[in-house]
Amino acid sequence: MNTYHNINQYKSSKGAVVTIGTFDGVHQGHQKILKRVVQRAEKDALTSVLLTFFPHPRMILQPDQDLKLINTIEERVQLAANQGIENVVIHPFSKEFSRTTALDYVKNILVDSLQAKIVVIGYDHRFGINRSASINELKEFAKEFDFEVIEISKKEVEEVAVSSTKIRNTLENGSIEKTNTYLNRDFSIHGKIISGKKLGRTIGYPTANLAVSEAYKMIPATGVYITSSIINGERVYGMTNIGTNPTVSNDALQTIETYYLNFKANLYDQEMELFFHKRLRSEEKFDNLPDLIAAMKIDEQNTTAYAQQAR
């Protein structure tokens, strides 16, 4: 797969089947659209293109909202590749770009730059300055510039019954199993294992402390989760606490700490992907260390049972 960080970088000798959008989450609905793009490209001997934008338009136009995203841009690219997309064009979104007219958007970007022969798009897609143009205008432009529009109907979208907003809500609520159903895969976060306070090892549960790479990446709600990582080619299960460790620390800083089952190797400075499978409980402040350790033992038993069933 080819990745381009500006529309002007894109070069191809073939016409394209293009879809457009932020595609945050690359969830079941997005996967349906991308599958349609790939299938049509194969059928018509064209190349498949996802045109996406970064930063997310709302980050630029509504900066006070502090929008968090389900995926980093790197994750989004990889997930699109997993669906068979041949080219991902990540165009920088800016206030200046947001003032592009609908005509310039279609002629300069879709037709001249991407060589779109077919555009696959949702029924509610809007584009151009102030999002003034709809799919109806796109169909009129298609007649003028000789490309085909494939509309993903409202019925098709509603059949999937999922949206990026719904997924963000499930992550905020800690409903990780529902999140994974919507995504059609396990939600994950990437980062580097860093040195922490080493409090876990004092109670028999040494943990790997994950520092997430991008500040805009969504983190699930505080609590204890069953998770896993691929370490040295093998899936290793663990229990992850997201929170401030209120029983043993007065620090308000949130950490992501994982105790991997039956694993003792040094992971410091390693890049790690952490997959979330199930939420066990909310984070609690226990009256004393023995109560905390007793709760963690139950967490460990539940994680072990889950890992044995999953293998």
NUMI-646722 format. One record per residue (C-alpha): x, y, z. Coordinates in steps of 0.25 Angstrom, whole numbers, plus 5000, padded with zeros to 4 digits. Example, Ala and Ser with C-alpha at 12.3 -4.5 7.8 and 13.67 -1.06 7.14 Angstrom:
BEGIN
504949825031/505549965029/
//
This chain:
BEGIN
500050005000/500550144997/500350265007/500350405002/500350525012/499850625002/498950614990/500050674981/500950554984/499950454978/500350394965/499750284958/499650234943/498250174946/496950234949/496350224963/495250184971/495250284982/494550294996/494650415005/494550445019/495250445033/494850295035/495250305050/495150165056/495050095042/493850025048/492849925042/492150035034/493550085029/493949945026/492749925017/493050055009/494550015007/494149875003/493249934992/494350024988/495349904987/494349814979/494049924969/495449954967/495749804964/494549794955/494949914946/496449904947/496550034954/497350064967/496650084981/496850224988/496450265002/496550415003/496550455018/496950575025/497850615037/497750685047/496250645048/495450765043/494850785056/496250805063/496450925053/495050985053/494650955067/495950945075/495250975088/494550845088/495850765091/495450645081/496050515084/496050405073/495850255073/497150245064/498450315062/498650345047/499750235046/498650135052/497650185042/498650165030/498950025035/497449985037/497150035023/498249955017/497649835024/496449855017/497149845003/497249995000/498450024991/498650174993/498350255005/498450405003/498550485016/498350635012/498650735023/497350805028/497450955030/496551075031/497051115017/496650975012/495350985018/495051105009/495151014996/493951034987/493150914983/493550924969/495050934972/494950824981/494350734971/495150784959/496550804965/496550694975/495650584971/495750594956/497150654953/497950604965/497350474968/496850434954/495450384960/494650304951/493750254962/493450324975/492850234986/492150324997/491150325008/489750385005/490050505015/491450545010/491650695010/492850765004/493250904999/493351035007/492451025019/492050885015/491150955005/491050844995/490350704996/490350574989/489350634979/490350744975/491350634974/490550554964/490350684956/491850704956/492050554952/491250584939/492150704936/493450634939/493050494934/493150404947/492250314954/491650334968/491250214976/490450254988/490450175001/488950195004/488350235018/487750095019/489150025017/489750125027/488650095038/488749945036/490149955042/489650045053/491050095057/491750225057/493050285061/492250365072/491650235077/492950175079/493550295086/492450285096/492650135098/494150165101/493750275110/492850185118/493850065118/492849975110/494049915103/493349795098/492249875091/493449965086/494049835080/492749795074/492549925067/494049925062/493949775058/495349755065/495949785078/496249935081/497649955084/498650065088/500150085084/501250145092/502650125099/502850045112/503450145122/503950145136/502850165146/502850175161/503050025162/501950015173/501349885167/502649805169/502549835184/501249765185/501549645176/501049705163/502149775155/501549855143/501949905130/501550055129/501150095115/501250245110/500350265099/500950325087/499950425083/499150525092/497950525083/497750375084/496550325092/496850245105/495750155111/495050195124/495850175137/495750035142/496349895141/496349825128/496749685122/497749725111/498849655103/500049695095/500949615084/502249605091/503349525083/502349475074/501449415084/500149475090/500349505105/499049535113/499049625125/498249715134/498349865131/497949975141/497650115135/497550215146/498350285158/498550165167/497850235178/498150125189/499650145188/499850285182/499350425184/499850465170/498650505161/499450465148/498750355141/499550235137/499350115128/500049995135/499949845131/500349725139/500649615129/500249475133/501549385135/502449485128/503649545134/504549605123/505049745123/504149825114/504649965116/504750055104/504049955095/502950005086/501649925090/500249905085/499249875096/497949805092/496649825101/495749705102/494849725115/494649815126/494749745140/494349865149/494550005152/495750065159/495550065174/496250135186/496350015196/496450035211/497849965212/498849885204/498249745207/496949785201/497549835189/498449705187/497149625189/496449695178/497649685169/497749535172/496249525167/496649605155/497749515152/496849385153/495849445144/496949485134/497549345134/496249285132/495949375120/497349345114/497149195115/495849205108/496449295097/497549205094/
//
